[in-house]
Amino acid sequence: MDHEKVNILLVDDQPAKLLAYEVILKDLGQNLVIASSGREALEVLLKTEIAVILVDVCMPELDGFELAAMIREHPRFQKTAMIFISAIQVSDIDRLRGYEMGAVDYVPVPVVPEVLRAKVKVFAELYRKTRELERLNQDLEDRVRARTAELENSTAKLRESEERRSMAIAAGKMGSWDWDWITGDWMWDEGQYRIFGVGPESFEVNPANVQALLHPDDVDQLRKAIAEFNKGTRSYETEFRIVRPDGDVRWCVGTAAATVDDSGRVMRVSGVTVDITERKRAEERQTLLAREVDHRAKNALALAQSIVRLTRADEVKAYVSAVEGRINALARVHTILSLSSWQGAELSKLIDEELAPYSLGGQIKLAGSEVQLLPATAQTLALALHELFTNSAKYGALSTRTGRLAIGWQVEDELLTLTWEESGGPLVMTPKSRGFGTRSLLASVESQLGGQARFDWRAEGLLCRLEVPLVRKTAATTAPGNFEAASSAELQRASG
């Protein structure tokens, strides 16, 4: 391995320089590979394992920096050593650029043969040693795998000869037991005692005491197992519950196997008990979560369906825009709520999400302390804010560069008061009729949340005041998952 040659790639567009490099590096006894351009160098790299690249910085078409960048982009050449040769004075900026491109060293022109040979030799040796180390590591891994296979084979044989003890892994949630079918004697290991929540110093293992710890609804499982073994069954498995002396109920799975004599009579029954309480609880949580997700999805779809069905517009484009805006507002607040595991949402985040689609500079002023909203309140306010922002961007203060909007909020005695004040926009006139957005805003805030929404269509700009209780005492808030369905009904009433 010490005499194994490595490949050194020489890249320069001038044949005379390439020849000079060959003469200088010939004494190293390595394989010198020639490339007269950056593209030719790339072709060589794809076909040949290269230890060191010696590249001229100044080349036509593809210079040394560009070539280095392309080389470093390829995962195979991430650690290939590159030495730059520069015929011009290299500044600190150029050096920094070269190092960023992956250079490990610079050699100035005129080249000092001894210096160039020394630098290339160092990196060639480093490459060779790295490869030797990789081979040694691979060999070590192969030997470890072989040794591991031997140990696994030995363990398997040990498992066959000690089947009962191999099953009884006393690791906290597993225990093993042995029951002499003839004498009635029991043997429990430490894990078995731990699962049942008793100690060997105070608990006598016998059928009566064991049965006393079983859940009343699962006692028949023990009787059934005994009956099965008496009928000739050789193995049995079942799930059952135990009630520990401290009242804690644990779920377990028990596996038992019978040992028989030459006549087929049961002599001994051995088994393993596994505490699966955490798995059972996880399954219950998963089932509840699946039901909740299904419930929320259906209700969200019902609300989206109402938005689609009840939105009005004079043309298709306006209709699509209105529907998309309202559904996107609903999606944004759902994202915020999901990040908090549906515990609630901050009012400022709702406002920031609705501000995101607009590029308004300094037109909007926000003032208010941090307020945490319940999921139902957050969803309603998100849709209400969307309607206010949309109307303002179309017809109000946010439709002009001179318009201004001030949003302020405060909480007093569990009542959130949010003020929306526009100014500097187009002249405002009181609308002759309320649109779907305004009607749905009023319906959801007043009917769903038990709050109030007041509109003052001042000539200088809309003034809207929303009052929303943060704590509801109705059945609607005790079941937040019902919010979407209720909101859907409110939207339908609003459409009338």
C-alpha positions in Angstrom: 0.0 0.0 0.0 2.9 2.4 0.6 3.9 2.2 -3.1 0.4 2.6 -4.4 0.3 5.5 -6.9 -2.3 8.2 -6.8 -3.6 10.4 -9.6 -2.7 14.1 -9.7 -4.7 16.2 -12.2 -2.8 19.2 -13.8 -5.1 21.8 -15.4 -3.7 24.6 -17.6 -4.5 26.0 -21.0 -0.8 26.5 -21.9 1.1 23.3 -22.9 4.4 24.8 -21.8 3.2 25.2 -18.3 1.8 21.7 -18.2 5.1 20.3 -19.4 6.9 22.3 -16.7 4.6 20.9 -14.0 5.1 17.4 -15.3 8.9 17.8 -15.1 8.7 19.2 -11.6 6.3 16.6 -10.2 7.8 13.6 -12.0 10.0 12.7 -9.1 7.0 12.2 -6.9 6.4 8.9 -8.7 2.7 9.5 -9.0 0.3 9.3 -12.0 0.1 12.7 -13.6 -3.1 13.3 -15.6 -3.2 16.3 -18.0 -6.2 18.6 -18.8 -5.9 21.6 -21.1 -9.2 23.3 -20.1 -11.7 23.4 -17.3 -14.2 21.3 -19.3 -11.6 18.6 -20.0 -10.8 18.5 -16.3 -14.4 17.9 -15.4 -14.5 15.0 -17.9 -11.4 13.5 -16.3 -12.8 13.8 -12.8 -15.9 11.9 -13.8 -13.9 9.0 -15.1 -10.8 8.9 -12.8 -10.2 9.0 -9.0 -8.1 12.1 -8.4 -6.1 12.8 -5.3 -4.9 16.4 -5.9 -5.9 19.0 -8.5 -3.4 21.6 -9.6 -5.3 24.3 -11.5 -4.4 27.6 -13.1 -6.5 30.5 -11.9 -6.5 32.4 -15.3 -7.9 30.3 -18.1 -10.2 31.2 -21.0 -13.9 30.1 -21.0 -13.8 28.5 -17.6 -11.3 30.0 -15.1 -10.0 28.3 -12.0 -12.5 29.8 -9.6 -15.5 28.7 -11.7 -14.0 25.2 -12.2 -13.4 24.9 -8.4 -17.0 25.9 -7.7 -18.3 23.3 -10.2 -16.1 20.6 -8.7 -17.2 21.4 -5.1 -20.9 21.1 -6.1 -20.5 17.4 -6.9 -20.8 15.3 -3.7 -18.0 13.0 -4.9 -15.4 15.8 -4.9 -16.3 17.6 -1.7 -13.0 16.7 -0.1 -10.7 16.6 -3.1 -7.6 18.8 -2.6 -7.2 21.7 -5.0 -4.1 23.9 -5.4 -4.4 27.2 -7.3 -1.5 28.5 -9.4 -1.7 32.3 -10.1 0.5 34.3 -12.4 -0.8 37.6 -11.0 -0.4 39.1 -7.6 -3.0 37.5 -5.4 -4.8 39.8 -3.0 -6.4 38.8 0.3 -9.8 39.1 -1.4 -8.7 36.7 -4.2 -7.3 34.3 -1.6 -10.5 34.4 0.4 -12.6 33.7 -2.8 -10.3 30.8 -3.7 -10.6 29.3 -0.2 -14.4 29.7 -0.4 -14.3 27.8 -3.7 -12.5 25.0 -2.1 -8.8 25.7 -2.6 -6.4 24.3 0.0 -3.4 26.3 -1.1 -2.0 28.9 -3.5 1.3 28.7 -5.5 2.5 32.0 -7.2 4.3 32.2 -10.5 7.2 31.8 -11.1 6.8 28.4 -9.5 9.5 27.2 -7.2 9.9 23.5 -8.0 10.8 22.4 -4.5 7.8 24.3 -3.0 5.3 22.9 -5.6 6.6 19.4 -5.1 6.4 19.7 -1.3 2.8 21.0 -1.4 1.6 18.4 -3.8 3.4 15.6 -2.0 1.7 16.5 1.3 -1.8 16.3 -0.1 -1.0 13.2 -2.2 0.2 11.5 1.0 -2.8 12.7 2.9 -5.1 11.3 0.3 -3.2 7.9 0.3 -3.3 7.7 4.1 -7.0 8.6 4.1 -7.8 5.8 1.7 -5.7 3.4 3.7 -7.6 4.4 6.9 -10.9 3.9 5.0 -9.8 0.5 4.0 -8.8 -0.3 7.6 -12.1 0.9 8.9 -13.9 -1.2 6.3 -11.9 -4.2 7.3 -12.6 -3.5 10.9 -16.4 -3.1 10.2 -16.3 -6.4 8.3 -14.6 -8.2 11.2 -17.1 -6.6 13.7 -20.0 -7.8 11.5 -18.5 -11.3 11.4 -18.0 -11.3 15.1 -21.5 -10.0 15.7 -22.9 -12.8 13.5 -21.0 -15.3 15.6 -22.4 -13.8 18.8 -25.9 -13.7 17.4 -25.6 -17.4 16.5 -24.3 -18.2 20.0 -27.1 -16.2 21.5 -29.7 -18.0 19.5 -28.3 -21.4 20.7 -28.4 -20.1 24.3 -32.0 -18.9 23.7 -33.0 -22.4 22.6 -31.4 -24.0 25.7 -32.9 -21.5 28.1 -36.3 -20.7 26.5 -38.1 -19.7 29.7 -35.4 -17.4 31.0 -34.9 -15.8 27.6 -38.6 -14.8 27.6 -38.5 -13.4 31.1 -36.7 -10.1 30.4 -37.0 -8.3 33.7 -36.8 -4.8 32.3 -39.5 -3.1 34.3 -42.4 -3.8 32.0 -41.8 -7.5 31.5 -41.8 -10.4 34.0 -41.7 -14.2 33.9 -43.4 -16.8 36.0 -43.4 -20.5 36.5 -46.3 -22.7 37.8 -45.8 -26.3 38.9 -49.0 -27.9 37.7 -48.6 -30.9 40.0 -47.7 -29.2 43.3 -49.3 -25.8 42.7 -46.1 -24.0 43.5 -45.5 -20.6 41.8 -42.3 -18.7 41.0 -42.3 -15.0 40.1 -39.2 -13.0 39.1 -38.6 -9.4 40.0 -40.3 -8.1 36.9 -43.5 -10.0 37.7 -43.7 -8.5 41.2 -43.0 -5.0 39.8 -45.9 -5.3 37.2 -48.4 -6.4 39.8 -47.2 -3.7 42.3 -46.4 -6.1 45.1 -43.3 -7.3 46.8 -42.1 -10.9 47.6 -41.8 -10.1 51.2 -45.5 -9.4 51.7 -47.2 -11.2 48.8 -47.6 -14.9 48.6 -48.0 -16.1 45.1 -50.9 -18.5 44.8 -54.0 -18.8 42.6 -56.3 -17.0 45.1 -54.0 -14.0 45.6 -53.3 -13.7 41.9 -56.9 -13.8 41.1 -57.6 -11.1 43.7 -55.3 -8.8 41.7 -57.1 -9.4 38.4 -59.7 -7.0 37.2 -63.1 -8.5 38.0 -64.1 -8.4 34.3 -60.9 -10.4 33.3 -61.0 -13.2 36.0 -62.6 -15.5 33.4 -59.5 -15.2 31.3 -57.5 -17.1 34.0 -60.2 -19.8 34.3 -60.3 -20.1 30.5 -56.5 -20.6 30.2 -56.5 -23.3 32.8 -59.3 -25.1 31.0 -57.5 -24.9 27.7 -54.3 -26.5 29.2 -56.4 -29.3 30.7 -57.8 -29.9 27.2 -54.3 -30.3 25.7 -53.5 -26.8 24.6 -49.8 -26.2 24.7 -49.6 -22.4 24.5 -52.0 -19.6 25.3 -51.9 -15.8 24.9 -54.4 -13.2 26.1 -54.8 -9.6 27.2 -56.0 -8.8 30.7 -56.1 -6.1 33.3 -54.8 -6.0 36.9 -55.7 -3.8 39.7 -52.7 -3.0 41.9 -53.1 -2.6 45.7 -52.8 1.2 45.2 -55.7 1.1 42.8 -53.7 1.7 39.6 -55.2 -0.3 36.7 -52.6 -1.8 34.3 -53.1 -3.5 31.0 -51.0 -6.6 30.4 -50.5 -9.3 27.7 -49.7 -12.8 29.0 -48.1 -15.6 27.1 -47.9 -19.1 28.5 -46.5 -22.4 27.4 -47.0 -25.9 28.9 -44.4 -28.6 29.5 -45.8 -32.1 29.3 -44.5 -35.6 30.2 -44.3 -38.6 27.9 -47.9 -39.3 28.3 -48.9 -35.8 27.4 -49.9 -34.8 30.9 -49.2 -31.1 31.8 -46.3 -30.9 34.3 -45.4 -27.2 34.3 -46.7 -24.0 32.8 -44.2 -21.1 32.2 -45.0 -17.7 30.8 -44.2 -14.0 30.4 -46.2 -11.0 31.3 -45.7 -7.7 29.5 -47.1 -4.4 30.8 -48.8 -2.7 27.8 -50.5 0.1 29.6 -48.7 2.8 27.8 -49.4 1.3 24.5 -53.1 1.0 25.3 -53.2 4.6 26.4 -51.4 5.7 23.3 -54.0 3.7 21.2 -56.8 5.4 23.1 -55.2 8.8 22.5 -54.7 8.0 18.9 -58.3 6.9 18.5 -59.5 10.1 20.2 -57.2 12.2 18.1 -58.4 10.5 14.9 -62.0 11.2 15.9 -61.2 14.8 16.7 -59.4 15.3 13.4 -62.3 13.7 11.6 -64.7 15.9 13.5 -62.7 19.1 12.8 -62.3 18.2 9.2 -66.0 17.7 8.7 -66.9 20.9 10.4 -64.2 22.9 8.6 -65.6 21.5 5.3 -69.1 22.5 6.3 -67.9 26.0 7.0 -66.0 26.2 3.7 -69.1 24.8 1.9 -71.2 27.6 3.4 -68.7 30.2 2.3 -68.7 28.8 -1.2 -72.5 28.6 -1.3 -73.3 31.9 0.2 -70.7 34.2 -1.3 -72.1 36.6 -3.8 -70.4 38.4 -6.7 -71.3 40.0 -10.1 -68.7 38.0 -12.0 -66.7 34.8 -11.8 -63.3 36.4 -11.1 -64.7 38.4 -8.2 -66.5 35.4 -6.8 -63.4 33.2 -6.9 -61.3 35.9 -5.3 -63.8 36.3 -2.5 -64.1 32.6 -1.8 -60.4 32.0 -1.9 -59.8 34.9 0.5 -62.2 33.7 3.1 -61.1 30.1 2.9 -57.4 31.2 3.1 -58.2 33.2 6.2 -59.8 30.1 7.7 -56.7 28.0 6.7 -54.3 30.6 8.3 -56.0 30.5 11.7 -56.2 26.7 11.6 -52.4 26.7 11.1 -51.9 29.0 14.1 -54.2 26.8 16.2 -52.5 23.6 15.1 -49.2 24.9 16.3 -50.6 25.3 19.8 -52.3 21.9 19.7 -55.6 23.8 19.5 -55.1 25.4 22.8 -55.6 28.9 21.4 -54.1 31.7 19.4 -52.6 35.2 20.0 -54.6 38.1 18.6 -51.4 39.8 17.3 -50.6 36.7 15.2 -54.1 36.7 13.7 -53.6 40.3 12.7 -50.1 39.7 11.3 -51.4 36.8 9.2 -54.1 39.0 7.7 -51.6 41.7 7.0 -49.2 39.4 5.2 -50.9 39.6 1.8 -50.6 43.4 1.7 -47.6 45.6 1.2 -48.7 48.6 3.1 -45.5 50.2 4.5 -46.4 52.5 7.4 -50.1 52.8 6.7 -51.1 50.6 9.6 -50.6 51.2 13.4 -51.2 48.5 15.9 -51.6 49.0 19.7 -52.5 46.5 22.3 -51.2 44.0 24.8 -50.8 40.3 24.2 -54.2 38.5 24.3 -54.7 34.7 24.1 -57.9 33.7 22.4 -59.8 30.5 22.6 -60.0 28.5 19.4 -63.6 29.5 18.6 -62.9 33.1 19.3 -59.8 33.0 17.2 -61.6 31.5 14.2 -64.4 34.0 14.3 -62.1 37.0 14.7 -59.8 35.8 11.9 -62.8 35.7 9.5 -64.0 39.1 10.8 -60.5 40.7 10.4 -60.3 39.2 6.9 -63.6 40.9 5.9 -62.4 44.2 7.4 -59.0 44.1 5.6 -60.6 43.0 2.3 -63.2 45.8 2.3 -60.6 48.4 3.4 -58.2 47.3 0.6 -61.0 47.5 -2.0 -62.9 50.6 -0.9 -61.5 52.1 2.2 -58.3 53.6 3.6 -56.0 50.8 2.4 -57.1 51.3 -1.2 -54.9 54.5 -1.4 -51.4 55.4 -0.4 -52.7 58.3 1.8 -55.0 56.1 3.8 -54.2 55.2 7.4 -55.5 52.4 9.6 -55.3 52.2 13.4 -56.1 48.9 15.1 -56.2 48.9 18.9 -57.4 46.5 21.5 -57.7 46.1 25.2 -59.1 43.6 27.7 -61.1 44.6 30.8 -63.2 42.2 32.9 -62.7 39.4 30.4 -64.1 41.6 27.6 -62.0 42.2 24.5 -62.6 45.5 22.8 -61.1 45.9 19.4 -61.2 49.2 17.5 -60.8 49.6 13.8 -60.3 53.2 12.7 -59.7 54.2 9.1 -58.7 57.7 7.9 -57.2 59.5 4.9 -58.9 57.3 2.3 -61.7 57.9 -0.1 -64.8 59.7 1.0 -67.0 57.2 2.9 -70.8 56.9 2.5 -73.1 54.7 4.5 -73.9 51.7 2.4 -77.6 51.2 1.5 -77.4 47.5 2.2 -75.0 45.2 4.0 -72.9 42.7 2.0 -72.3 39.1 2.8 -69.0 39.9 4.5 -70.5 42.5 6.9 -73.5 40.3 7.6 -71.4 37.3 8.3 -69.1 39.4 10.6 -72.1 40.6 12.6 -73.7 37.2 12.8 -70.6 35.4 13.9 -69.4 38.0 16.4 -72.8 38.6 18.0 -74.5 35.2 17.7 -71.6 32.8 17.9 -69.4 34.7 20.4 -72.1 36.7 22.3 -70.3 39.9 21.4 -71.2 43.2 19.6 -70.1 44.7 16.4 -70.7 48.4 15.7 -70.1 50.3 12.5 -69.8 54.1 12.1 -69.5 55.0 8.5 -67.8 58.4 9.0 -67.0 60.5 5.9 -63.3 60.4 6.8 -63.2 56.7 7.2 -64.9 53.6 8.8 -64.9 53.3 12.6 -65.7 49.7 13.7 -65.8 48.5 17.3 -65.9 44.8 18.2 -66.6 43.7 21.7 -66.0 40.0 22.4 -66.2 38.1 25.7 -63.1 36.1 26.2 -64.9 33.6 28.4 -68.2 32.1 27.3 -70.6 30.4 29.7 -72.6 28.7 27.0 -72.5 25.1 25.8 -70.9 26.3 22.5 -67.6 27.1 24.2 -67.5 24.0 26.3 -67.1 22.1 23.0 -64.8 24.1 20.8 -64.9 21.4 18.1 -68.5 22.4 17.4 -67.6 25.9 16.4 -67.3 25.3 12.7 -70.7 23.8 12.4 -72.3 26.6 14.4 -70.5 29.2 12.4 -71.8 27.5 9.2 -75.3 27.9 10.5 -74.6 31.6 11.4 -73.3 32.2 7.9 -76.5 30.7 6.4 -78.6 33.0 8.6 -76.4 35.9 7.6 -77.0 35.2 4.0 -80.7 35.8 4.5 
